[in-house]
Amino acid sequence: MIEKLEQQFQAKIDAEVKIEPKDWMPEKYRKTLIRQISQHAHSEVVGMLPEGNWITRAPSLRRKIALVAKVQDEAGHGLYLYSAAETLGAERDDLLDQLHTGKAKYSSIFNYPATTWADMGAIGWLVDGAAIMNQVMLTRASYGPYARAMVRICKEESFHQRQGYEILLTLCRGTEIQKQMAQDSLNRWWWPSLMMFGPNDAESTHSAQSMAWKIKRKSNDELRQAFVDATVPQAKILGITIPDPDLKWNEERGHYDFGEIDWAEFWNVVKGNGPCNRQRIEDRKKAYEKGAWVRDAAVAYAEKREQRKAASKAKVA
Amino acid sequence: MKNWPLWEIFVRSKAGLSHKHFGSLHAADEAMAIENARDVYCRRNEGVSIWVVKSEHITASDPADADPLFEPAKDKVYRHPTFYVLPDEVGHM
């Protein structure tokens, strides 16, 4: 029986029919999606922290409103994704609990500190740029609510990347010190951005099944290559140098060759030992705990309104 | 969120179009659901009107029964204009 259902399920996927919340699906498909979507949501939410840090120090009102809008988008993206995970039967509180206890991961990139204003540029350009590569692919994911959330997110991400690039462009056209600040930022964010695509294909544990289920449609290495190819010309326009001596155009492949990623660093940050892992989780927990009274007050207020409505109805009757 | 019910959000993108399902969110009551829907789904002029409905109030057909449920419409080609054969000289009808 289960085997037949699984065959029908795979046939639907193969025929590019989207899977919707109440459709039958293998338990492992459901679990894989809940894990992936919730970790994606956590990444959006934790991703607000390095940028929130710079809102009060933005150099102009124009930069400040843009940064506030970007951070607000990320909160929105987190919500689209948590909602998508909930269509699979996950409870929001459980998902948050998994983030707070360290059981669920989020993108390791957010465990690096944003130490200068130029980092607001590099994060928009590189981190959002890398995220877009991945998310454009996910607009075609087999699970309907996830794919639809991605369409909305991708529309909004394009503003994020452009505002980041514009910050760097302004710095690069400024004084020598400002240009150095942009270069320093690229030096620190380049390699962690490449790590965002995950381990090499040969090392990637979840990839094969996710590809068969069309949750993923391109491999980690394919996406990473596409990101490098798109980004190198953009760095040239900025006039800053990508910190990789092995980076060069390969005529034969029609792609840029690039150096080996420091996988020891990657795994170290994944395991919780990056520069900011502990601080990020502490900040999220603090925000959640300090917001408890607001959540409680909203419930109390809603109940009181409900009672008043019932009382005034009774009077009329 | 245990005490904040889930709401389904429908947005009319402009006058003349019907409300369309945009997604869902948690809110303590209907007023908050509308405000949250504005902030979550309408940050870029996506809408002119919002409907919110508690998710528990939606009754859905069972996808497993989709075949028998929609089967009656499958063999009724005579409900489509192309079923009727008219000479070319009639033109567009």
HADDOCK unambig.tbl for C-alpha pairs under 7 A between the chains (distance, minus, plus):
assign (segid A and resid 22 and name CA) (segid B and resid 63 and name CA) 6.52 0.50 0.50
assign (segid A and resid 23 and name CA) (segid B and resid 63 and name CA) 5.76 0.50 0.50
assign (segid A and resid 76 and name CA) (segid B and resid 40 and name CA) 5.28 0.50 0.50
assign (segid A and resid 83 and name CA) (segid B and resid 24 and name CA) 6.11 0.50 0.50
assign (segid A and resid 83 and name CA) (segid B and resid 25 and name CA) 6.40 0.50 0.50
assign (segid A and resid 92 and name CA) (segid B and resid 1 and name CA) 6.56 0.50 0.50
assign (segid A and resid 93 and name CA) (segid B and resid 1 and name CA) 6.10 0.50 0.50
assign (segid A and resid 298 and name CA) (segid B and resid 28 and name CA) 5.87 0.50 0.50
assign (segid A and resid 299 and name CA) (segid B and resid 3 and name CA) 6.96 0.50 0.50
assign (segid A and resid 299 and name CA) (segid B and resid 28 and name CA) 5.40 0.50 0.50
assign (segid A and resid 302 and name CA) (segid B and resid 28 and name CA) 6.05 0.50 0.50
assign (segid A and resid 302 and name CA) (segid B and resid 29 and name CA) 5.61 0.50 0.50
